[in-house]
Amino acid sequence: MAFVDESNSQIEESGWWDYANCLGVDPDLFFPERGASTKEAKEVCRGCIVREDCLEYALSHGEKFGIWGGMSERERRRLRRQRALARRAAAERAS
């Protein structure tokens, strides 16, 4: 991916970005101005074979900006909250 810092050793080990639909696409598309449409960026992500890898990378690295794995900042925040609630509920059931 053009906008991924390839110096990160975890990324270098995985290599998922080499298979991303966005490889070679202008990175600005994935970082639209506030209020601008994310539709075109999400369309690039649709059907990408590494979409889940991209999303998990963004979630695990706290990416706060841009479209990653076909999700906006707001969508990723919502997913993080849902996962945190699910972990807490599972921990409560286990104790």
Secondary structure, 3 states (H helix, E strand, C coil): CCCCCCCCHHHHHHCHHHHCCCCCCCHHHHCCCCCCCCHHHHHHHCCCCCHHHHHHHHHHCCCCCCCECCECHHHHHHHHHHHHHHHHHHHHHHC
